[in-house]
Amino acid sequence: MPRPGALADDDLRRLPIAAQLLQRPRQLSVPDLVSHLGGVQAQVLSAAGLALRARTEGLREPGVGRARLIDRSVVLNWAMRGTLHLVAAQDHGWLVPLVIEARVSNAYRRLQQEGVPAGQATDAVRLIAQMLEREGPLTRRQIAERLGTRGVRVEGQAIAHLVWLAAAQGVVCHGPARGPDQCFVLVRDWIGEPERMDRDAALAELAVRYLQAHQPAGPRDLAHWSGLSQADANRAWRLAQGRLVELETARGTSWALRAGVVEAAGGLVRLLPSFDEYLLGWRDRDIAVPAEHRTRVNRGGGWLHPVVLFDGRAVATWSTQRTPRARRVVVRPFSELDPTVHAGVVEEARDLSRFLGLTVEAVF
């Protein structure tokens, strides 16, 4: 039984809503929003844009592309958990190396399995940097062709791991598209020389940045979200301890920033996309996705369906269908929906229409 005064489950849903900016407290730029969240998962780039839409007023889809490709204030690269994220350009230099370093040895091991020895992989990263400096943006296929002429094995999955390794070592990031293909660029050419931090300073900053968007939470949540080892997550927590405060909750001890926590009002409705941070950002999300509906949201293989969020809890999944005249938001409820949810989804569909520049209608 929780102690008197402990935060109840309703609090544990509404506090993260506020931390995640899902109540849209103010209009934020794309880089400010991405920096607040620490990063936005972007293995499906359109879903990353929808995640940003859910958290600020006035943003339109072209604004996300402009921030990445014109202003270059956000960067697309592999980051937390080794997956593609949008990361604020000002954070890239300290954040990406910190969260990716534990996976670098695995990349070398996979390359060894593909027939690329460690020494050749290191040489390949240097060659990739040289060709991008000389020629500018190149697709993965073009990089493979050039490495192949230098005797580097690029068959099978080798080229994918070599490009990933170059990104993990802070050399390259994703740049513009060339037709259907993604180009890669030198980080220093794309956003300038990135800001670095010593490792302990970066760990402390990561803990604070994580809590800023995920409070209340604990070091196990940080390890889950970031991909850090548990030992590193615990160290990050200790280094940031002076800026944290302990909270007693119905589910045990948790932490928030000493600067204070804000609880969102009840009744909020949001259409959250695949891989949304509200579902990915903690080790255990039973509080947001009831256990009996977990398989409807998480279909396995790390794939999360878009959900309708009501008062911090997933109450339906949704998908889009294209028609000759419009795009439909098709809602699949877990049970009969409250009228408040119906009204909220219709309002969210209107906002999607504004964001996408298309007619969007909700279908229940």
N, C-alpha and C positions, 0 to 999 in steps of 0.2 A: 504494500500500500504506500502511495507517495506521501511524503511529509505535507502537513498543512502549509499552504502557500506555494507549493510546487507548481510549475507551469503545467497546465493540462494539455491534452492532445489538440484542442482547438487553438491554443496558443502556439503549439509547435507546428501548426499549419499556417497560421496568420503571420507569425514573425518572419518566416522565410519568404512569404509573399511580398512583404515590405522590403526585405533585404534584396530580393530579386527584382525589385522595381516593377512588379506586375500590377501595382495599383497606378502606374504611370504618374508619379508625383510631380514630374516636371519634364519639359522637353529637353532632350539630351542629344548631343552630336553622336554620330556613329562611333568615333574613337573613344569618347568619354564613356559611352555605354559599354563598349567592349572592355575597356580598362576596368570599369567598376566590376564587371562579372569575372574578371581574370582572363577570360577568353570565351569564345562561342564555338561549340563543335560545328564543323563545317564539312564533314565528309559528303553531305548533300548541301551544296552551297545555297540553294534556294531556301532550305529549311533554316539556315543561319539567319537569312534576312527576315523570315517570319518570326523567329525568336526575338529579334530586335524590335520588330513591329509591335509585338505584344507588350513591350516595356517602355515605349515612349510615344508621344503624340507627334503627328505631322510627318513622320518619316515615310518616304516612298521608295519603292524597290530600286529605281535608278540611283538613289542616294547611297545605297550600300555599295554598288559597283563603283561609283565615283570616289568614295572614301578609299577603296582598295586600289583602284587602277589610275586615278587622276591625282587625288590628294596624297595617296600612299600613306595615309594616316593609320590604316590597319593593314595587316599582313596575313596572307594565307600560308600556313605552314604546319608541319607536324609538331605537336606540342603535348598537352596533357594526355597521358595514357598512350602516347605514340600515335594519336589520331589527328586528323586534320582539324585545325581550329583557325578562326579569325583571332588574331592577337593584336593589341594596340602596338603601333610601330615603336612608341617610346618604351614599351615593356619588352620588346622582342629580344634585346641583347642580353638581359639577365634571366628572363623567364624561360625561354626555350631551352638553353643549355642545362638549366637546373632540372627541369622536369623530364628531359629526354635522356640525360646521361646514363641512367641505369639500364637503358635499352640498347646502348651502343654496342656493348659486348655481344648481345644477342644478334645484332646485325652482322658483326664480324663472323659469328658462328654460322649464320645462315649463308653468308657469302662463301665461307669455306665449303659448305655442303654443295654450293653451286659451282665449285671449282675455282673460286677466286681466293688465293691466299691472302693473309692479312696485309703483307707488304704491298701486294698488287692493289688491294682495296685502298690503302692509304695513298698510293701513287695515283689511283684513279680520281680520288677527290681533288688532288692537286691539279690534275689534267682538266677536270671539269671546271675548276676555278679559272684556269688559263684560257680555256675556249670561250667561256662566258665573258671574260674580260675583253677578249679579242673580238668576238662576234656579236655580243649582246644576247638577247633572249633566244633560247633554243628549246625545242621540244625534246621529250625523252627519246624519241626515235633518232633525232639528230645527234643527241649526246651519245647514244649507243653506237651510231655509225662512226663517229670520230674516235671513240674509245677503242672500237674494234680495229681501226687502222693502226692503233698503237699497241696492239697485241693483248688488250684487256678482254677477258671473257665477259660477254654481255648476254649470252643466250639464257633462255629460261627466265627465272626470276632475278637473275644477277643484276640486270640494269635497274630494276625497281629498287633493290636493296642498296645499290651504289648511289643512286640519286637521294634516297632517304638518308643514307649516311652523310652525304654532303650537306644536307639540310640540318641533320642533328648536330653536326660540328660547326654550325653557324655560317656556313659558306654560301648556301643558296636558299631561295624561297620561291614560292609560286609567283609568277608574273602574269602577263596578259595571255589570253588565248590566241591561238593561230588556227582559225577554222575550228574543227572539233577538238583540237589538241591543246593541252595546257603547256605553256612555256615556263621555263625556269630561268631565274636571273640571279646575279650576285646580290647578296643582301646589301653590301656596302654601296653598290650602284643604285639599288632600288630605294633604300631609305637612309643612306648615309652610314657613317660609322656608328654602330649601335652602342648604347650606353651599357657598361658592364658594372657588376657589383661583385664584391668578394662573396664567397659561398655562404658564410653565416649571415651576412646582411641580406642576401637574396632569400635565404630560408625564412628569416624573420619577416621580411616583406611579403613573402608568399603566404605565410600564416595569416597575417593581418588582411591581406587582399582577399584571401579565401573567405575569412569570416565576414568581411564587409558585405559579401553577396550571399552568404550561406548561414548566417547565425540564426539560431544556436546550432553548434556543431562541436565535434571533438577531433583529436588527432587521427583517429581511425578514419573519419570521414575525409580528412585532408589527404591521407594516403590513398584512399579509394579514388578521389577526384583527380589528384595530380599525377598519380603514377609513381610518386616517391616511395622508397622503402618505408616500412613502419618506423624503423630507427630514425630515418631522416625526418619524417613527419613529427615524431616525438621531439626531436631536437628543435625543429622549427617552432613548435609550441612553447618549449622552454625559453627560446631566445626572444619570443614575443610576449612572454608572460606578463610583463609590466603593463601591457596594453590590453590585457584580457581580464574578464571577470567571470567567475564561476556562477552557473545557474543551476538550481535544483529543478528537475522536471519529473513528470510522471514516469519517464523512461530512464531515469538516472541522471547523473551529473553531465552537464554540457557547458559550453562557453559562449560568450559573446564579447564584442568589443567594449572596453571600458567607457567609450564615448557614448554608449547607450543603445538601446534597441527600440524600434518602433513597431507597433502591431498594426497590420492592415485592418480595415473595416471588414465585417463579414459580408457574404453574399456576392463576392467578386466572381465574374464569369470571364474566362479567357479561352481562346483557341490556341493551344500550344502545339508546335510542330513536332515532327520526329526529332529525337535526340535532344529534347529541350533540357536546359540546365536545371530546371525545377525537379525533373525526374532523375537526372544523372548525377547531381552534385553531392549526394550523400550516400553513405554505404548502405543504409537501410531506408527504403521509401515506402514501407507498409503503411505509414501514416497518410501518405498521399494516394497510394494505389491499394485499395483493399485486397487482401490476400486472395479472395475468391475471384477477383477479376485480373489478377496479375498476368495470366497467360494471354489475355486479350490485349494487353498493352505491350508486353515483352514477348515477342514471338520466337525468341531464341536467336543465337548468333550475334547478340549485341544490338539487335534491331528493335527500336522502340517506336510504336505507332504514335501518331498525333493524338492528343487527348483534349476533351472538353474539361476544363478545370472549373469547379464550383466550390467556392469557400475553401480552397486549398486541397480539394480531393478530386481525383479523376472520376467522372460520372459517365463518360462515354468516350468512344474513339471517333475519329472523323477522317474523311478522305476527300479528295477532290475528283470531280468528273468534268470532262470537257463536253460542252454541247455546242452546236453551231452558233448559238446566240450568247452563251454565258458560261461561266464556270460554277459548278454546284459544290457546295460544302455538304457532304452526305454524313449525317450524324447517326451513329449506332449506339444507342443508350444501353447501359448495363441494367437499368430498371426504368420505371416510369419517371420522366423528368419533371422536376418542379417548374411551374410556370415562369419563375424567375430565370431559370436556365434557358428556356425557350426564348424569352425576350433578350437575354444576354447574348445568345448565339446569333440571333438576327442582327443585333447591333454590331457584333464582331464581324459578321459577314459584310456588313456595310463598310466597316473599316478595312477589311481585306480588299474590297472593291476599290477603295481609295488608294491603298498601298500598291496594288497591282496595276491599277489603271484599266480594270476590266469589270464587267458586270458579274457580281458574285451573289448567288442566292443560296439560302440554307434550306436543306431538305431533311426532314425528320422521318 
